[in-house]
């Protein structure tokens, strides 16, 4: 639960480049999923997997650069 409570704080402290990289990755994932014909529930299911993976990478960045002290 600590991670969930600290997520908004981390996002506020995150470097703008990290925010852009995460946003760009999610944008491209949405475009690729759309391009291959996924629609409705399939698109949301696929995108939720991408969001989960991106969240794990973002948490790793947080630990590497700001949170491991």
N, CA, C and O of each residue as an XYZ file, in Angstrom:
276
protein
N       0.815     -1.192      0.000
C       0.000      0.000      0.000
C       0.865      1.266      0.000
O       0.431      2.328     -0.447
N       2.063      1.135      0.496
C       2.963      2.296      0.515
C       3.225      2.805     -0.895
O       3.268      4.014     -1.127
N       3.398      1.887     -1.832
C       3.645      2.270     -3.220
C       2.473      3.060     -3.774
O       2.674      4.068     -4.450
N       1.264      2.623     -3.501
C       0.080      3.305     -4.018
C      -0.046      4.694     -3.409
O      -0.421      5.637     -4.105
N       0.256      4.836     -2.139
C       0.167      6.155     -1.498
C       1.236      7.108     -2.019
O       0.996      8.313     -2.091
N       2.406      6.598     -2.381
C       3.510      7.465     -2.806
C       3.523      7.732     -4.304
O       4.309      8.561     -4.765
N       2.680      7.057     -5.080
C       2.690      7.228     -6.533
C       2.448      8.675     -6.956
O       3.197      9.170     -7.798
N       1.445      9.387     -6.423
C       1.269     10.781     -6.840
C       2.465     11.664     -6.464
O       2.811     12.588     -7.198
N       3.083     11.379     -5.334
C       4.264     12.140     -4.923
C       5.413     11.894     -5.887
O       6.119     12.831     -6.259
N       5.614     10.627     -6.301
C       6.680     10.335     -7.237
C       6.425     11.032     -8.562
O       7.343     11.599     -9.154
N       5.187     10.993     -9.029
C       4.891     11.602    -10.329
C       5.150     13.101    -10.281
O       5.604     13.671    -11.273
N       4.879     13.744     -9.171
C       5.133     15.174     -9.040
C       6.628     15.471     -9.028
O       7.057     16.513     -9.523
N       7.419     14.569     -8.470
C       8.862     14.771     -8.367
C       9.624     14.262     -9.590
O      10.808     14.563     -9.747
N       8.968     13.505    -10.448
C       9.659     12.873    -11.576
C      10.185     13.916    -12.549
O       9.599     14.983    -12.733
N      11.277     13.582    -13.147
C      11.902     14.460    -14.131
C      11.000     14.571    -15.357
O      10.400     13.577    -15.766
N      10.893     15.758    -15.948
C      10.021     15.923    -17.124
C      10.351     14.967    -18.271
O       9.454     14.554    -19.006
N      11.608     14.618    -18.427
C      11.978     13.685    -19.495
C      11.385     12.307    -19.234
O      10.947     11.633    -20.167
N      11.370     11.889    -17.988
C      10.772     10.591    -17.648
C       9.278     10.611    -17.948
O       8.734      9.636    -18.466
N       8.619     11.709    -17.627
C       7.182     11.822    -17.907
C       6.916     11.771    -19.407
O       5.972     11.117    -19.849
N       7.745     12.458    -20.189
C       7.564     12.437    -21.638
C       7.810     11.051    -22.208
O       7.090     10.609    -23.103
N       8.822     10.363    -21.696
C       9.124      9.013    -22.196
C       7.972      8.056    -21.901
O       7.602      7.249    -22.754
N       7.415      8.142    -20.719
C       6.298      7.280    -20.362
C       5.082      7.617    -21.214
O       4.421      6.721    -21.740
N       4.787      8.896    -21.351
C       3.643      9.314    -22.158
C       3.791      8.913    -23.616
O       2.834      8.449    -24.237
N       4.981      9.089    -24.159
C       5.229      8.727    -25.553
C       5.097      7.223    -25.753
O       4.540      6.782    -26.758
N       5.594      6.439    -24.825
C       5.471      4.983    -24.928
C       4.005      4.551    -24.913
O       3.600      3.683    -25.687
N       3.219      5.155    -24.035
C       1.797      4.806    -23.971
C       1.063      5.243    -25.234
O       0.191      4.526    -25.725
N       1.408      6.406    -25.758
C       0.789      6.893    -26.995
C       1.095      5.947    -28.157
O       0.196      5.571    -28.910
N       2.359      5.566    -28.299
C       2.726      4.659    -29.384
C       2.074      3.288    -29.222
O       1.661      2.677    -30.208
N       1.980      2.808    -27.996
C       1.330      1.518    -27.760
C      -0.134      1.579    -28.175
O      -0.640      0.635    -28.782
N      -0.821      2.669    -27.861
C      -2.219      2.825    -28.245
C      -2.359      2.816    -29.764
O      -3.270      2.191    -30.307
N      -1.441      3.522    -30.454
C      -1.486      3.567    -31.916
C      -1.230      2.188    -32.523
O      -1.916      1.798    -33.468
N      -0.262      1.452    -32.002
C       0.052      0.127    -32.537
C      -1.110     -0.832    -32.293
O      -1.481     -1.594    -33.186
N      -1.676     -0.800    -31.114
C      -2.814     -1.675    -30.817
C      -3.978     -1.345    -31.747
O      -4.655     -2.249    -32.237
N      -4.211     -0.078    -31.989
C      -5.290      0.335    -32.892
C      -5.010     -0.100    -34.327
O      -5.925     -0.499    -35.048
N      -3.772     -0.027    -34.732
C      -3.405     -0.357    -36.106
C      -3.663     -1.822    -36.443
O      -3.998     -2.153    -37.580
N      -3.508     -2.682    -35.470
C      -3.695     -4.107    -35.714
C      -5.133     -4.558    -35.506
O      -5.393     -5.748    -35.325
N      -6.053     -3.628    -35.532
C      -7.465     -3.967    -35.574
C      -8.121     -4.288    -34.254
O      -9.277     -4.710    -34.237
N      -7.447     -4.107    -33.180
C      -8.086     -4.367    -31.896
C      -9.109     -3.265    -31.635
O      -8.850     -2.090    -31.893
N     -10.256     -3.651    -31.128
C     -11.257     -2.648    -30.788
C     -11.986     -3.055    -29.517
O     -11.973     -4.222    -29.124
N     -12.612     -2.096    -28.892
C     -13.417     -2.358    -27.707
C     -12.632     -2.985    -26.573
O     -11.591     -2.485    -26.146
N     -13.166     -4.091    -26.105
C     -12.588     -4.767    -24.943
C     -11.194     -5.312    -25.231
O     -10.338     -5.297    -24.347
N     -10.950     -5.789    -26.439
C      -9.616     -6.306    -26.771
C      -8.570     -5.205    -26.691
O      -7.462     -5.429    -26.203
N      -8.919     -4.019    -27.170
C      -7.975     -2.896    -27.123
C      -7.686     -2.514    -25.674
O      -6.531     -2.299    -25.307
N      -8.718     -2.430    -24.862
C      -8.511     -2.061    -23.456
C      -7.714     -3.125    -22.703
O      -6.880     -2.795    -21.861
N      -7.967     -4.384    -23.001
C      -7.215     -5.460    -22.351
C      -5.740     -5.404    -22.731
O      -4.862     -5.513    -21.876
N      -5.481     -5.232    -24.024
C      -4.088     -5.147    -24.473
C      -3.408     -3.915    -23.894
O      -2.254     -3.978    -23.470
N      -4.117     -2.804    -23.877
C      -3.523     -1.568    -23.367
C      -3.285     -1.652    -21.856
O      -2.318     -1.081    -21.351
N      -4.151     -2.353    -21.138
C      -3.927     -2.498    -19.693
C      -2.652     -3.280    -19.413
O      -1.963     -3.004    -18.431
N      -2.328     -4.251    -20.261
C      -1.061     -4.975    -20.111
C       0.123     -4.045    -20.342
O       1.123     -4.110    -19.627
N       0.003     -3.183    -21.344
C       1.074     -2.214    -21.620
C       1.218     -1.240    -20.456
O       2.336     -0.912    -20.057
N       0.108     -0.782    -19.915
C       0.154      0.142    -18.778
C       0.806     -0.524    -17.570
O       1.598      0.106    -16.870
N       0.486     -1.772    -17.324
C       1.095     -2.493    -16.200
C       2.606     -2.623    -16.391
O       3.371     -2.412    -15.451
N       3.029     -2.965    -17.588
C       4.465     -3.061    -17.868
C       5.162     -1.716    -17.746
O       6.264     -1.623    -17.206
N       4.511     -0.677    -18.249
C       5.079      0.668    -18.157
C       5.172      1.119    -16.704
O       6.138      1.776    -16.313
N       4.176      0.769    -15.913
C       4.201      1.130    -14.492
C       5.370      0.452    -13.778
O       5.995      1.053    -12.904
N       5.667     -0.788    -14.141
C       6.803     -1.472    -13.511
C       8.126     -0.819    -13.912
O       9.029     -0.680    -13.087
N       8.237     -0.423    -15.166
C       9.452      0.265    -15.617
C       9.575      1.619    -14.920
O      10.663      1.995    -14.484
N       8.477      2.344    -14.815
C       8.495      3.648    -14.150
C       8.883      3.503    -12.677
O       9.617      4.333    -12.141
N       8.394      2.457    -12.032
C       8.771      2.232    -10.639
C      10.257      1.912    -10.520
O      10.914      2.332     -9.567
N      10.780      1.173    -11.481
C      12.222      0.906    -11.498
C      13.022      2.194    -11.655
O      14.046      2.381    -10.996
N      12.550      3.082    -12.532
C      13.212      4.382    -12.678
C      13.157      5.147    -11.364
O      14.143      5.753    -10.944
N      11.999      5.113    -10.723
C      11.849      5.813     -9.441
C      12.865      5.282     -8.429
O      13.544      6.061     -7.760
N      12.966      3.985     -8.319
C      13.922      3.422     -7.362
C      15.356      3.768     -7.737
O      16.175      4.070     -6.869
N      15.652      3.724     -9.021
C      17.025      3.953     -9.460
C      17.464      5.398     -9.253
O      18.595      5.645     -8.834
N      16.599      6.337     -9.535
C      17.027      7.736     -9.546
C      16.585      8.551     -8.340
O      17.294      9.474     -7.940
N      15.431      8.241     -7.745
C      14.939      9.112     -6.677
C      14.649      8.380     -5.377
O      14.860      8.942     -4.303
N      14.176      7.151     -5.443
C      13.636      6.516     -4.253
C      14.574      5.677     -3.438
O      14.250      5.326     -2.303
N      15.727      5.340     -3.970
C      16.623      4.440     -3.245
C      17.646      5.262     -2.489
O      18.752      5.517     -2.965
N      17.248      5.665     -1.310
C      18.181      6.475     -0.514
C      18.168      6.078      0.947
O      18.895      6.661      1.752
